[in-house]
């Protein structure tokens, strides 16, 4: 019976056709389009991930730079606040009474403008040519003739140490004995300065 089947005319052709049909059906059942699509999606996802990592790295670098700049600005602001506190302690708030207080301290020591007893008047001006933003230097000048040296020295000390004249410093001092030979009498030219914030 086997021999009859193998000897049937067209048996090999039928078998070949069946094998070919089976191969075609197998190929048709393979999801090639899905595999290609999945591969493309995977490639796009990998590219997107690499782009995201690169962008994240760049953003992290920018954030780090900004944080560093912020820290630097914070340090500068703290230094400015510290300097302002020091300036405030030195008496840098504007005070229109400084000249009058210097005069009053002179009166308290018995000092006058000259031996005749003329009242001492303090000259006041702003020093020009100072390139300090927001700050001005005030200058106070005094001239005395025929005055007691000890009283002058006490007055100069009081002007620099009194709370009434906080921040005032001696800039120029010329102290000479009275040329007429009056014993114990001295002439003085003095210039005080004080730094103040501009109003």
Secondary structure, DSSP 8 states (H G I E B T S, - for coil): -HHHHHTSTTHHHHHHHHHHHHHHHHHHHS-HHHHHHHHHHHHHHHHHHHHHHHHHHHHHHHHHHHHHHHHHHHHHHHHHHHHHHHHHHTT-S--TTHHHHHHHHHHHTT--SSTT------EEEE-SS---TTEEEEEEEEEEEEEEHHHHHHHHHHHHH-GGGTT-EEEEEEEEE-TT--TTEEEEEEEEEEEEE--
